Amino acid sequence: MLDRFSDQASLYARYRIDYPAALYEWLLPRVPSQAHAWDCATGNGQVAVVLAAHFAQVTATDISAAQLAEAPRQPNITYQLAPAEHAPLADAAVDLVTVGQAVHWFEFEAFNREVQRVLRPGGVVAEWGYGLVQVSAGLDSLIRRFYAETMRPYWDENRWHIDDQYARLPFPFADVEHAHFTEARRWTAEHFLNYLRTWSSVVKYRKQHGQDAVLLLADELTEAWGQGEREVLFPVFVRLGRKMPE
């Protein structure tokens, strides 16, 4: 798994969304025990912090030291630099594995084997992501053109798994469930443009061209946005499964 997010770690911590409370309210009652959770690809620790309020111990891993440096420290969270496919965990060590907006970057088969290894019997794996943001009809058209046309050559092909909600990614687990949620924010145009700067495609564009790709739509978007804040909606999808019997 390549590190696509160290360069924008500070922006990521400030401008990326966290996940709706309804997601956790749906997920947590499905986990049989709350002794130990593994938050894989934790980034700046936003999921790990929520889990720490419910689990005795949380192990949070990522391949980006810069991202981990942005994560809040808590006594029951252990942050470790590690790839998704090689967790620093014993066999049958955890009750829950979570992955937020990251599984599409993994080596899928290797990660699934690792999940099966570290989960306790009956343990739960939950993977989620969020699709393209929704603001208004006019702004949505502008954002989609930037996403799917302007930035198209700079997205990793795995990014498109988000658009079909991981339907093409293997998920060899039992009792599979799916759920959908919406995360709402109120943002100014400036905040939204800084969110766009967290995209891996925008970072790749800057590395290749030495320029900020967001400036290609900044004026048009700012004018269409207007003064003040607008409601910004992120459609969140989740898939959940349980450890397959040995």
VEXLUMLUM-291017 format. One record per residue (C-alpha): residue number from 1; residue in three letters; x, y, z. Coordinates in steps of 0.25 Angstrom, whole numbers, plus 2048, in hexadecimal, padded with zeros to 3 digits. Each point is the difference from the previous one (the first is absolute). Layout:
(NUM,ALA,(X,Y,Z)) ...
//
This chain:
(1,MET,(800,800,800)) (2,LEU,(806,80D,7FC)) (3,ASP,(800,80C,809)) (4,ARG,(7F7,80A,7F9)) (5,PHE,(7FC,809,80C)) (6,SER,(80D,804,808)) (7,ASP,(802,80D,7F7)) (8,GLN,(7F2,806,804)) (9,ALA,(800,7FA,80E)) (10,SER,(7FD,80E,807)) (11,LEU,(7F6,803,7F6)) (12,TYR,(7F9,7F3,801)) (13,ALA,(7FF,801,810)) (14,ARG,(7FA,80E,7FE)) (15,TYR,(7F7,7FF,7F4)) (16,ARG,(7FC,7F1,7FE)) (17,ILE,(7F2,7FC,806)) (18,ASP,(7FE,7F6,80C)) (19,TYR,(7F5,7F6,800)) (20,PRO,(7F1,802,804)) (21,ALA,(7FC,7FB,80E)) (22,ALA,(7F5,7F8,7FA)) (23,LEU,(80B,7F7,7F9)) (24,TYR,(806,7FC,80E)) (25,GLU,(7F2,7FF,806)) (26,TRP,(7FD,7F6,7F5)) (27,LEU,(80E,7F9,801)) (28,LEU,(803,7FE,80F)) (29,PRO,(7F4,7F8,804)) (30,ARG,(804,7F6,7F6)) (31,VAL,(80E,7FD,806)) (32,PRO,(7FF,7F5,80A)) (33,SER,(80B,805,80A)) (34,GLN,(807,80E,801)) (35,ALA,(80D,7FB,806)) (36,HIS,(809,804,7F4)) (37,ALA,(7FE,807,7F2)) (38,TRP,(80A,801,7F5)) (39,ASP,(7FE,80D,7F8)) (40,CYS,(808,7FD,7F3)) (41,ALA,(805,80C,7F7)) (42,THR,(7FC,809,80C)) (43,GLY,(806,80D,7F9)) (44,ASN,(7FE,80B,80B)) (45,GLY,(7F9,7F7,809)) (46,GLN,(7F2,805,7FF)) (47,VAL,(7FA,7F2,801)) (48,ALA,(809,7FB,80A)) (49,VAL,(7FC,80B,80A)) (50,VAL,(7F2,7FD,7FE)) (51,LEU,(803,7F1,803)) (52,ALA,(808,803,80C)) (53,ALA,(7F3,805,807)) (54,HIS,(7FA,7F2,7FE)) (55,PHE,(80C,7F6,800)) (56,ALA,(80A,7FD,80B)) (57,GLN,(80B,800,7F6)) (58,VAL,(802,805,7F2)) (59,THR,(80B,7FD,7F7)) (60,ALA,(801,80B,7F5)) (61,THR,(809,7FD,7F4)) (62,ASP,(805,808,7F3)) (63,ILE,(80B,801,7F7)) (64,SER,(802,80F,801)) (65,ALA,(808,805,80B)) (66,ALA,(7FB,80E,7FD)) (67,GLN,(7F2,7FC,801)) (68,LEU,(802,7F9,80D)) (69,ALA,(807,80C,806)) (70,GLU,(7F3,808,7FE)) (71,ALA,(7F8,7F6,808)) (72,PRO,(7FB,803,80E)) (73,ARG,(807,7F8,80B)) (74,GLN,(7F7,7F8,80A)) (75,PRO,(805,7F6,80B)) (76,ASN,(7F8,7F5,7F9)) (77,ILE,(804,802,7F2)) (78,THR,(80D,7FA,7FB)) (79,TYR,(805,806,7F3)) (80,GLN,(809,7F8,7F7)) (81,LEU,(807,802,7F2)) (82,ALA,(7FB,7F3,7F9)) (83,PRO,(7FA,7FC,7F2)) (84,ALA,(7F2,7FB,800)) (85,GLU,(805,7F3,7FB)) (86,HIS,(809,7FD,80C)) (87,ALA,(7FA,804,80D)) (88,PRO,(808,801,80D)) (89,LEU,(7F5,7F7,807)) (90,ALA,(800,7F2,805)) (91,ASP,(7F6,7F5,7FA)) (92,ALA,(7F2,802,805)) (93,ALA,(804,80D,807)) (94,VAL,(7F4,809,7FD)) (95,ASP,(7F1,801,800)) (96,LEU,(7FF,80B,7F5)) (97,VAL,(808,804,7F4)) (98,THR,(7FC,80E,7FA)) (99,VAL,(805,806,7F3)) (100,GLY,(7FB,80E,7FC)) (101,GLN,(802,805,7F2)) (102,ALA,(80C,7F8,7FD)) (103,VAL,(7FE,7F1,7FD)) (104,HIS,(7FF,803,7F1)) (105,TRP,(80F,803,801)) (106,PHE,(804,7F3,806)) (107,GLU,(805,7F2,7FB)) (108,PHE,(7F2,7FB,801)) (109,GLU,(803,7F1,802)) (110,ALA,(80B,802,809)) (111,PHE,(7F8,809,809)) (112,ASN,(7F4,7F7,800)) (113,ARG,(809,7F5,805)) (114,GLU,(806,809,80B)) (115,VAL,(7F2,804,805)) (116,GLN,(7FC,7F1,800)) (117,ARG,(80D,7FD,808)) (118,VAL,(7FF,80B,80B)) (119,LEU,(7F1,800,802)) (120,ARG,(7FA,7F7,80C)) (121,PRO,(7F5,7F6,7FD)) (122,GLY,(7F4,809,7FD)) (123,GLY,(808,80C,7FE)) (124,VAL,(7FB,80B,7F7)) (125,VAL,(807,807,7F4)) (126,ALA,(7FA,80E,7FB)) (127,GLU,(805,807,7F4)) (128,TRP,(7FA,80D,7FC)) (129,GLY,(802,80C,7F7)) (130,TYR,(7F9,80C,7FA)) (131,GLY,(7FD,804,7F2)) (132,LEU,(801,80D,7F9)) (133,VAL,(7FB,80C,808)) (134,GLN,(7F2,806,7FD)) (135,VAL,(7FE,80F,801)) (136,SER,(7F6,805,7F6)) (137,ALA,(7FC,7FD,7F2)) (138,GLY,(809,80B,7FA)) (139,LEU,(80C,7FE,809)) (140,ASP,(7FF,7F0,7FF)) (141,SER,(802,801,7F1)) (142,LEU,(80C,809,802)) (143,ILE,(806,7F6,80A)) (144,ARG,(7FD,7F4,7F8)) (145,ARG,(807,806,7F4)) (146,PHE,(80C,803,808)) (147,TYR,(800,7F2,807)) (148,ALA,(7FD,7F7,7F4)) (149,GLU,(806,808,7F4)) (150,THR,(80B,80A,805)) (151,MET,(805,7F7,80A)) (152,ARG,(7FD,7F3,7F9)) (153,PRO,(80F,7FD,7FB)) (154,TYR,(805,803,80F)) (155,TRP,(7F7,7F6,807)) (156,ASP,(805,7F2,803)) (157,GLU,(7F7,7F6,7FA)) (158,ASN,(7FC,7FA,80D)) (159,ARG,(7F9,80D,804)) (160,TRP,(7F5,7FC,7F7)) (161,HIS,(7FC,7F5,809)) (162,ILE,(7FA,80C,809)) (163,ASP,(7F6,803,7F5)) (164,ASP,(7FA,7F2,800)) (165,GLN,(801,7FF,80F)) (166,TYR,(80A,7F5,800)) (167,ALA,(7F7,7F6,7F8)) (168,ARG,(80C,7FB,7F8)) (169,LEU,(809,7FE,80D)) (170,PRO,(800,7F2,806)) (171,PHE,(7FA,7FE,80D)) (172,PRO,(801,7F2,805)) (173,PHE,(7F8,801,80D)) (174,ALA,(7F4,7FB,806)) (175,ASP,(7F2,807,803)) (176,VAL,(803,80B,7F7)) (177,GLU,(7F8,80D,802)) (178,HIS,(800,80E,7F9)) (179,ALA,(7FC,80D,805)) (180,HIS,(7FF,80F,7FB)) (181,PHE,(802,80D,808)) (182,THR,(802,80E,7FD)) (183,GLU,(80A,80A,806)) (184,ALA,(7FC,80E,7FF)) (185,ARG,(809,80C,802)) (186,ARG,(7FF,80F,7FE)) (187,TRP,(80C,806,7F9)) (188,THR,(804,80C,7F9)) (189,ALA,(806,800,7F2)) (190,GLU,(80E,801,806)) (191,HIS,(7FE,7F5,809)) (192,PHE,(7FB,7F7,7F5)) (193,LEU,(80C,804,7F7)) (194,ASN,(809,7FB,80B)) (195,TYR,(7F9,7F3,801)) (196,LEU,(802,7FE,7F1)) (197,ARG,(80F,802,803)) (198,THR,(800,7F3,808)) (199,TRP,(7FC,7F8,7F4)) (200,SER,(80C,7F7,7FC)) (201,SER,(7FD,804,7F1)) (202,VAL,(803,80E,804)) (203,VAL,(80D,7FD,807)) (204,LYS,(804,7F8,7F4)) (205,TYR,(7FD,80B,7F7)) (206,ARG,(809,80A,808)) (207,LYS,(80B,7F6,800)) (208,GLN,(800,7FE,7F1)) (209,HIS,(7FD,80F,7FC)) (210,GLY,(805,808,80C)) (211,GLN,(7F2,807,800)) (212,ASP,(7F4,7FF,809)) (213,ALA,(7F5,7F9,7F8)) (214,VAL,(7F5,807,809)) (215,LEU,(803,80D,7FA)) (216,LEU,(7FA,7FB,7F2)) (217,LEU,(7F2,801,806)) (218,ALA,(802,809,80C)) (219,ASP,(7FB,80D,7FA)) (220,GLU,(7F3,7F9,7F9)) (221,LEU,(7FD,7F8,80D)) (222,THR,(802,80C,809)) (223,GLU,(7F6,809,7F8)) (224,ALA,(7F6,7F5,7FF)) (225,TRP,(801,7FD,80F)) (226,GLY,(7FE,80E,804)) (227,GLN,(802,806,80E)) (228,GLY,(7FF,7F8,80C)) (229,GLU,(7FE,7F2,803)) (230,ARG,(7F8,7F5,7F8)) (231,GLU,(7FC,7F2,804)) (232,VAL,(809,7F6,7FB)) (233,LEU,(7FC,7F1,800)) (234,PHE,(808,7F4,800)) (235,PRO,(7F9,7F2,7FC)) (236,VAL,(806,7F6,809)) (237,PHE,(800,7F1,7FD)) (238,VAL,(803,7F4,809)) (239,ARG,(802,7F1,7FF)) (240,LEU,(801,7F7,80C)) (241,GLY,(803,7F1,801)) (242,ARG,(805,7F6,80B)) (243,LYS,(80C,7F7,801)) (244,MET,(7FD,7F4,7F7)) (245,PRO,(800,7F3,808)) (246,GLU,(80E,7F9,800)) 
//
